[in-house]
């Protein structure tokens, strides 16, 4: 993501919930890039900036976004499921819904990547492929709108309230290790 002067700095692994929200901003950014390139070029020849933007966005969803999903499904959600308090039963149902969203998004991103890679390789998409790429962008935009709102509005605040310093550090360490990084603290 480009650096914006005066913008709030990204959070670190010592703030795993904040880091997940930073990932959401990148997801929104790169999805916007994909849909804008698709809308502007309509499957036709790509300019150099469009080609670069498309390649970067596809790579983000192919390489980085799965780590975000794993952060939630392998680290945060198991923590929340392990709390075992009756007042969190409705939250657990929402987590199940979020995991279903992840599966839907993964499938749509796979198809979007296939089409985007073909566009980069061949220089053109058919009208049908271009329309399908645009439809995938619209589908993902709608899916992420609700998904991110649920996570940031309901799931993350509960999680943040339950994380003591030790558990917050443990979650951050898992996320950091998933990326092959050493502990920065």
C-alpha positions in Angstrom: 0.0 0.0 0.0 1.4 3.4 -0.7 2.6 5.5 2.2 0.4 8.5 2.9 1.9 11.4 4.7 0.2 12.1 8.0 -1.5 8.6 8.0 -1.6 6.6 11.2 1.3 4.1 11.1 0.4 0.4 10.8 0.2 -1.5 14.0 2.7 -4.2 15.0 2.3 -7.8 16.1 2.0 -6.6 19.7 -1.5 -5.4 18.7 -2.9 -8.4 16.8 -6.4 -7.0 16.6 -5.2 -3.7 15.2 -3.0 -5.6 12.7 -6.0 -7.6 11.5 -7.9 -4.3 10.9 -4.8 -2.9 9.0 -5.1 -6.1 6.8 -8.7 -5.2 6.2 -7.7 -1.8 4.8 -5.2 -3.6 2.4 -7.9 -6.0 1.3 -10.3 -3.1 0.6 -7.5 -1.2 -1.2 -6.4 -4.1 -3.5 -10.0 -5.2 -4.2 -10.6 -1.6 -5.3 -7.6 -1.7 -7.5 -8.8 -5.0 -9.1 -12.3 -3.6 -9.8 -11.0 -0.3 -11.1 -8.6 -1.9 -13.5 -11.4 -4.3 -14.7 -13.8 -1.4 -15.1 -11.3 0.9 -16.9 -9.7 -1.6 -19.3 -12.7 -3.9 -19.8 -10.6 -6.8 -20.8 -8.7 -4.8 -23.4 -5.0 -4.0 -23.6 -3.5 -2.9 -20.3 -1.4 0.2 -19.9 1.8 -0.3 -18.0 0.4 1.2 -14.8 -2.7 -1.0 -15.1 -0.6 -4.0 -15.7 1.5 -3.3 -12.6 -1.5 -2.5 -10.4 -3.3 -5.7 -11.6 -0.2 -7.8 -10.9 0.3 -6.4 -7.5 -3.3 -6.8 -6.4 -3.5 -10.4 -7.7 -0.2 -11.2 -5.9 -1.6 -9.6 -2.6 -4.6 -11.9 -2.7 -2.6 -14.9 -3.7 0.2 -14.5 -1.2 -0.7 -12.2 1.7 -4.4 -12.5 2.1 -4.3 -16.2 3.0 -2.1 -15.4 5.9 -4.8 -13.0 7.2 -7.4 -15.7 6.9 -5.1 -18.1 8.7 -4.6 -15.5 11.4 -8.3 -15.5 12.0 -9.1 -19.2 11.5 -6.1 -20.7 13.1 -5.3 -18.2 15.8 -8.1 -15.7 16.8 -11.2 -17.9 16.2 -9.9 -20.9 18.2 -9.0 -18.6 21.0 -12.6 -17.2 21.0 -14.1 -20.7 20.8 -11.9 -21.8 23.7 -13.4 -19.2 26.1 -16.4 -21.4 26.7 -18.7 -18.8 28.2 -22.5 -19.1 27.4 -22.8 -15.3 26.6 -20.5 -15.9 23.6 -22.7 -18.5 21.9 -24.1 -16.0 19.4 -20.6 -14.8 18.6 -19.5 -18.4 17.8 -22.3 -18.6 15.2 -21.1 -15.4 13.7 -17.5 -16.9 13.5 -19.0 -19.9 11.7 -20.5 -17.4 9.2 -17.2 -15.6 8.8 -15.4 -18.9 8.0 -18.0 -19.6 5.3 -17.3 -16.1 3.9 -13.6 -17.0 3.8 -14.3 -20.1 1.8 -16.5 -18.1 -0.7 -13.8 -15.4 -1.0 -11.0 -18.0 -1.5 -13.0 -19.6 -4.4 -13.8 -16.2 -6.0 -10.2 -15.0 -5.6 -8.9 -18.2 -7.3 -11.1 -17.5 -10.3 -10.2 -13.8 -10.3 -6.5 -14.8 -10.2 -7.0 -17.2 -13.1 -8.6 -14.6 -15.2 -6.2 -11.9 -14.2 -3.2 -14.0 -14.9 -4.7 -14.9 -18.3 -5.2 -11.2 -19.0 -1.6 -10.4 -18.0 -0.3 -13.3 -20.2 -2.5 -12.8 -23.3 -3.0 -9.0 -23.1 -6.8 -9.4 -23.6 -9.8 -11.0 -22.1 -13.0 -12.1 -24.0 -16.1 -10.2 -23.3 -17.4 -13.1 -21.3 -14.2 -13.3 -19.2 -14.2 -9.5 -18.7 -17.8 -9.6 -17.6 -17.1 -12.5 -15.2 -14.1 -10.7 -13.8 -16.3 -7.6 -13.1 -19.0 -9.8 -11.5 -16.4 -11.4 -9.2 -15.2 -8.0 -8.2 -18.7 -6.9 -7.3 -19.4 -10.2 -5.5 -16.2 -9.8 -3.4 -16.8 -6.1 -2.7 -20.2 -7.0 -1.3 -19.0 -10.0 0.6 -16.1 -8.1 2.2 -18.4 -5.1 3.1 -20.5 -7.3 5.4 -17.6 -9.5 6.5 -15.4 -6.7 7.7 -18.3 -4.9 9.3 -19.1 -8.0 11.4 -15.5 -8.6 12.4 -14.7 -5.0 13.2 -18.1 -4.2 14.8 -18.7 -7.4 16.8 -15.9 -10.0 16.9 -12.8 -7.9 17.2 -14.1 -5.7 20.1 -15.0 -8.8 22.1 -11.7 -10.4 21.4 -9.8 -7.2 22.3 -11.7 -7.1 25.6 -10.6 -10.7 26.4 -7.0 -10.4 25.6 -4.7 -9.9 28.5 -1.1 -8.9 27.8 0.2 -12.5 27.7 -2.5 -13.8 25.4 -2.2 -10.7 23.1 1.5 -11.4 22.8 0.9 -15.1 22.1 -1.6 -14.3 19.3 0.8 -11.8 17.9 3.7 -14.3 18.0 1.6 -16.9 16.1 0.8 -14.3 13.4 4.4 -13.2 13.2 5.6 -16.8 12.9 3.1 -17.5 10.2 5.0 -14.9 8.1 8.4 -16.4 8.9 9.4 -13.3 10.9 11.4 -13.3 14.1 10.1 -11.7 17.2 10.6 -8.0 17.0 10.4 -7.3 20.7 
